[in-house]
Amino acid sequence: MMGHRLFVVRGVAFFGMAGTEEELIHHAAIRPDDPTPRLVYADWLEERDPERAELIRLSPRSDPGHQAREEELLRKRGHQWAGPLSNLAHTWQFHGGLVTRAEGGENLLLSGDHWTKHAVHHLRLHLAPGTRMPEGPSLPTHLRRLEIAGNEGVARTWLPRLRSALPATVEQLVLERCGLDTESTRMADRAGLFAQLVHLELRDNRMFGDNALRALAQSSANRLRSLTIHHANITPVALGELLANAPFPLLEELRVVLPASFPAGPALHALFPKFQTGPWAGQLRHLELAGLPLGVDGHLSLALNRGLHLERLGLAHGRVATEGQHLLQGGAGVEGVRELDLSGNDLETQHIQLLARSTHWGALEKLHLARNRVTDGGMKSLLEEGPIGGQLTRLDLSRNRVGGPGFMAISACPKLRFLALGGNYLGPEAIEALWEEGSLPALEEIDFSASPLEEKILRILRTRLKSGLKTLALSDHAAGMLASKPCPALAGLTKVRLLGKPDWRLARTVFERTGAMEVEFIDEGRAWRRNRHALETQLKASG
């Protein structure tokens, strides 16, 4: 048996003993950006599990050869290294050789040793209707981000009790479909839930209205740097009060996404002037006001305001085509914007040309143009007439009118890593252009989920390798057709995203036909994820 052992890595000494694996993992977990504790753990593993030690040493590197070896090791022994967690979680993810993310049901909170040998920072819980919080819930010691996707009863039954169970390390909280309303917001605040948060995201809480927003603004959430309110029942009146009063002194990111465009009115017209005169104007780095059209004056002042320092700007469903042409032409207010969301704005070729020819969008790297009227001419202008095409890393063109010439222009983008194309004029010749040797050399994820795919396209996906492709998104129908035959070209995939309701038989077929380690179903905005081992465990349990 080994006794005491001193590790010296890069001039840093660590003292450990046989049987103190949890201590080594603890050091790695509390210093996630420092590779030294992980390398110390790799030394400890060298004589006990050489392959695990190799995985940890490979993980911080970005060399393609190292990435391939890392994937090979995880396919071979990932479920074993996940330990007891593999029988409880729907999915888990390794980063730096350690499990840092897990997702599953309330059984993950039952007391046990499934957290002790992992550095889980990110936990997502799916709670079925009527689910009760276990007594003395067990949460990862090093947890930083907690997501709860629940039902209408979660806000009042879980949130007041949750605070006492949360580790002090938790700074990010996401509440999705939890029934958050005014009273539960106040209850959660009285329990101290908001006081430690840096990031708060409220998604699809339809009972969260104006009074709930006012209660949140008066809460103890003084450390917030990021606030997201997605599909709530708020109006421009309460939002204008929030922008004018700016109650969170450290806020850098504000995202408000309404389910549909709000009708014009005095409160809406006054919204952006309140923002510009408030203290957040020069402080925010990310501003998204989706479904809240700013009007001609609002878009113009946004483009010209030299006091803004925005890096991400979202104006989906904001009537930009009719009211925001000054914004497309740009100005000092948008010169630092690296990510722009113009989805659902009825943009046509002439609008895209304004964007492409402007000298003020030189920093743009990520562009979302879903659900517009973009044609081949608009695409060629965007990618060939200005600097944008040479620097884009993410492009969402789903549900537009792009065809062959547009795809030819896209295929020349040298840095593009993500591309969404569903809902356009997809044909085999378009996929041939994108799959051609040397086209899109950096592409890692492609999304066809908004399109039915004909058999000729599916044949290309099955049989022709697209080097570097890691994630493929399809409709569930297209995925069923794709996986009906062997898919040798998809052996290198790590993830398949499917638009449709969860279908475990389809998921198992996709796992068998591709190299994917994880399958994600998206249905009505809700995400269900399973990895290979978790799916097999669930199928065996259900008989």
N, C-alpha and C positions, 0 to 999 in steps of 0.2 A: 504494500500500500504506500502511496506517495504521502510524504509529510508536507511540511511547509515549503513553499516555493516562492522565490522572488522573481518577478518578471520586469525586465527593463526594456521598454520599447520607445525608440526615438528620444532617449534621454529621460523618460518618465518611468518612475519605479512604482510597481503595484505589488502588494503583498497578498498572497492568497494561500489557501489550504485545499487539500483534497476534500471534495464534497461541498465546496462553496460556489457551485455553478451559479446559484441564484444571485450571489454577491457580484459576480462578474457581469451578469446580465443587467443587474441594477446599475452598475457604473456605466454600461453602454447605453442604457435607457435614459439616464439623466443627462447624458452628454451626446445627443444624437448626431450632432454635426462634427464631432471630434472622432476621427477613425481610430485613435489610440486605444480606447477601452475595448473596441471590437477586436483589434489585433491581439490584445492581451487574452481575450476570450479564445481567439483562434489558437494561440500558443497552448492554452490549457486543454483544448480539444485535440491537439495534434496526435497524441498517443491514444486517445479514447475514440475519436471519430474523425479520421483524416479527411473524409469527404466534406463533412460539415465545416471543418477548419478551412478547407479550400474555398467553399462557398463564401465564407465571411471575408476572406482575403480578396476574392474576385469582385464582390459586390460594389465597392466604391469606385470601380473603374468603368470607363465608358467605351473601351475598345470592343469592336463588334465580336472578335473572337472570344473575349472574356464573357460577353453577354450570352453568346451561344452556349458556352460551357455552364454558365450559371443556370440557364433555362434547362439544360440537360440534367443537372443535379436536382433541380426542384421537381422536374417530372418524375425522376427516379425515386426520390426519398422525401419530397416535400411534406407529404401527409404524415410520415413517420416523425419528422422533426416538429410538426405541429402538435404532436402528443395528444393528450386528452382533449385539447381544444378542437381537434379534427372531428370528434364525434358530437360536438355541441354546436359548432358554428356552421352557418350556411356557406361562408367563404372566409378566407383569410389571405393575407398578402405578406410576403417577405420583403424587407428592405434592409440592406446592409447585412444580410445573412440572418436576420431576426424577424419574427412575426411582429409587425407594427400596426396592422389593421385587422379587425375582425368584425363580422356581421352575423346576426342571428336573432333568435327569439329570447324570451325572458329566462329560458333555462341557462343562458350565459351568466345570469346574475346569481345562480345558486352557489352556495359556498362549496369550495373545492380547491384543488391545486392547479386548475387549468390556466391560471394567469402567472404562476410563479416562475416559469421558465420562458417567458416571453416579454418583449418590450413594447406591449400594445399601447400606442398613443391615440389611436382612432377607433372608436367603437360605435357601431350602428345597430340599433335595436328595432325589430319589427314586433309590435305588440298587437295581438288580436283583440277584438272587442271583448270586454269583460275581464281582461288580464289584470291580475292583482300583483302589486309589487311584493316580492318575497321579503320575509322578515330578515333584516340584516343583509341586504343585497351585497354581493361581492363584485367589486369593480376593479379593473386593472390599477395597480398602484401608481403607474406613471401616465395615466390617462390625461390627454390634453383636449381631445375633441370628442364630444358625445352627441350622437344623432338619435333622435327618437321619432320613428314613423309609427303613428298609433291610430287612435280613434277618438271620438268626441269626449270620452270620459277620462282621458289621460291627464288633461290639464289640472283638473280639480283633485283627482285621486292620487296622482304620482308626484306632481311638481312640489307641493309643500313638503313632502317627505324626502324628496330626492336630495335636497341640499345637504342633509346630515350624512348622506352616504357618499357624496362626491369627494374625491381626493382634492386637495388644495391645488393640484397641478392643472385642473380643468379650467380652460379659458375660452373654449369654443363650445357653443350649444346650438343645436339645430332642432327645432320642434316642427314636425311635419304632420299635418292632419291630426292635431292633438286637441282640438276644440278650445283653443285659447280664447278667452273673452275678457271683459273688463275685470270681473271679480277674481278670476283665476290669475290674471296678471298681478293684481294687488296681493293676492295670497302668496304667490311665488316671490314677490318682492319682500313681503314681510318676513318670509322664511330666509331671506338673504341669498336667494338663488342668483340674482342678477349682479350682485356686488363684485364678484370676482371675474366676471366675463369680459373678454376683449372682443369677442365675435359672437353676435346673436343673429340667428336666421330663423324667421318665422315663415313657413311655407304652407299654403293651402289651409290656413285657419280662417274659415269663412265667417266665424263669429267675432273675429278681431276687427272691431270698428273704430270710429273716431274716439270714443271715450276710452277704449282700451289703449289706443295710441297715446292719448293724453296721460293715462296712468303710467305707461312705460316712460314717457318723457319726464315724469315726476319721480321716477324710481331712483334707486341707489346705483344704477348702472353707469357710474361716472368713469369707468375705465374703458368703455366701449370705443373701439377703433373701427369696427365694421358692423353695420346694421342692414339686414335684408328683410323686407316685407313683401312677400310674394303671394298674390291672389288673396288679399284680405278685403274687408268691406269698408275701406276708408275712403274719404272724399278729399278733394283739394282744399277744403276749409281746414281740416285738421292737419293735413300735410303742410299747408302754408304756415300754420302756427309753429309746426316743428322746424321748418326752414328758417323762420324769422327768429325764433327763440334759441335755436341751436343748443339744446340742453346738455349734449354730450361733448365735453370740451376737447376730447382727444380724437374725435371721429375723423376718419380718413376715407371711409367707403360708405356710401349710401345707395342702396338699391331698392327701388319701389317698382313693383311689377303688378299692374292691375289686369284682371282677366279680359277686359275689352277697353277700347278707347273711351275716355270720359268725354261727355259732350261739352262743347264750349260754353263758357259762362264767366261771370266776373271773378269768381274764386280761382278758376283755372288761368285766366289771363293775368291775375296778380301773382301767380305762383312763382314764376322765375324772378320777377323784380324783388320779391321777398328773399329769395336765395342770394341774389347779387348784393343786397345790402346787409345780409347777415354775416356773422363771423366765419361760417363754413366756406364761403366763396373761395378764399385763398388757401383753405386748409385741405379740402377734399382732393383725393387722387383718383377716386373712382365714383362717378355719378351715373346712375341709371334711373330714368323716369319713363318706364314703358307704359303705354296706354294713357299718357298725360301730355297731349300735344301742347307745345309751348307757344304756338302762334308765330306770326312773322317777326314781331318785335323780339320775342323770346329767343328764337333761333339766331337772329342777327346779333343780339347782345351776347349770346353765348359764344359766337364765332369771334367777336371783336374784343372781348374782355381780356385785357392784358394781365389782370390780377389772378386769372385761373391757372392752375398747375395740374390739370387733369392728365392722367395717363390712360384711363379707360372711360369711355362714354357710351351710354346706351340710350337710344331714342326709338326703340321698337314701337310700332303702331302710333307714331307721332305726327302723321300727316306731313312728312318731310317733303314729299313730292310737290305738294301744293303750297306749303308755308315755309319750307326750310331750304330753299335754293341758296340763300346767302350762307347757310351753314355748310353746304356742300362745297361752295367756293372757298371756304375756310377763312382763317384769320389768326391773329396772335393767340386767341383763346384756345385753339386746338392744335397748336404746333407741337405739343408734347404728347398727343394722344397716340398710344400704341395699339389700342384695341377699340374698335368701333362697331356698334350693333345698330343697323338700320333695317332690321327685319320688319316685314309687314307695312311698308310705306309706299307701295305702288310705284316704286322707282322704275324708270324706263331708261332707254339708251342715253338720252340727252342728260339725264341726271347723273348717270355713271360717268359720262364724259366730263361733267363739271368736277366731280371728285378726282378723276384721273389727272386732269390738267392743272389742278390747283398746286401751287407751290407750298401750301401750308400743311399738307398731310405727309410730310417727309419721314415722320417717325412711325407711320402705320405698319403694323406687322400682322394684326389679326382683324379680319373683316367678316361680319355676319350680314348676309344679304338674303336670307331666307324669305320666301313668300313675297316676292316682288315680281316685276315683269322684265327682268334682265334678259337680253337677247345676245346672240353671237357678237353683234356690233358693240354692245356695251362691254362684253368680256374682252374683246380684242383691244378696245380703247383703254380699259382699266389696266390691262397687263402689259401693254406695249407702248402707250403714249407717255407714261410718267414713271417715276421710280417705284411705284407700289408693287408691280409684278415681281421685281427682283428681290423684294424683301419680305413678302408675305410668308408666314409660317402656318397660318390657319385661314381657311376660306370656306364659308358655309353658303352654298348656292342652292340649297334644296328648294323645290317648288318654284322654279323659274322657267325660262323658255330658251335655255342654252342647248345648242346642238353641236354638230361636228366641228365647224370652224372655231367655236368657242372652246371646245375640249382640246383642240390642237394648240390654242393659245395657252391654256392651263398647263398642258404637258411640259411647257418650257420653264415653269416656275422652279428655280433651283433650290429654294429653301422650304417649300411647302411640306408640312408634316401631317396636317389634317385637312381632308377634303370631303365635303358633303355635297352629293350630286343628285340625290333622289328627287323625282318629280320633274325632271327635265327630259329632253328628247334623247334618251339613252338608246344607243344601238351598238352593235358589235364593233363598228368602225370607231366609235368614241372610246370604247374600252381598249381596243387595239392601240390607239394613240397614247392612252395613259399607261399601258403596259409595255410599250415599246422600250427596248434597251436604251438606257440613259435618260428616259423621261422621269420626272419627279424623283430624283435620286434620294431625297430625304423623307419621302412619304412613309408614315407609320400607321395611319388610320384612314380608312375610306368608308363613307357612309352612303349606302344605296337604299336606306330603309323606307323612303317615301315612294319607291318605284317597284312595279312588277318587273321581273327580269326574264327576258326570253331565253330559250334554251341555248342559243348561240353564245350569249353573254355568260351564262352559267358554265358552259364548257370552257371558256377562257379562264374563268376563276378557278375551276377545278384543276386544270392541266397546265397553266402557264404561271410560272413562279414570278411574283413581284417582290424583288429583293427588298428586305427591310420592313415589309408589311407585318404589323403585329395585331391590329384590331380591324375587324370587318363588321359592319352594321348592315342588316338586311331586314326586310319584313319576315314574319314567321312563315308565310307561304313560300317566299323565295328561298328561305333557308331549308324548308322541307324538300323542295325540288333540288336544291344544291346538294344536300346530304343524302339524296336517294342513290347516289353513285360515289365511288371512291374519289377523294379530293387530294391527290398527291401534292399539288402546288400549295396547299394550305397547311402543310405539316409544321410550318414555322409560326403559325398564329399563336398568340397568347390569350386572346379574348374575342368572343363573338357577341355582339349586341343584337337583340331581336326585338322588333316592334310588334308586340302582340301579347296575349295573355300567357302566363306560364304553362308550359307543356313539357312535363318531365320526360316523356318518350322522345320528343323532338330534341330536348337537351342532351339526352344520352346518345342519340344518333349523331348529333353534331360533335360530341366528344369523340365518338368512335371514328368519324370520318376526317376530322381535322386534328391539329395539334393543340387546340385551345385548352387552356387550363381553367378558364372561367367563362360561363355563359350568363348573360344579363338579359332579362326580359323587361321591356318598357311597355306598360299598359296604363293609359290615362295619366301619364306623368309619373306613375309609381314604378319603382325599380325593384325587381327580384333578382338576386344574384345567387349562383351556385357554382362551386368548383367541382372538379371531377370526383374527388373522394367524398365530399359532403353529399353529392347527389347519389352516389352509390350507397352510402350509408342510409340515406333517407328511403331509397327504393327498397333496400333490404328490410328496413324497419316496418315498411308498409306492406310487405309481403309481395 
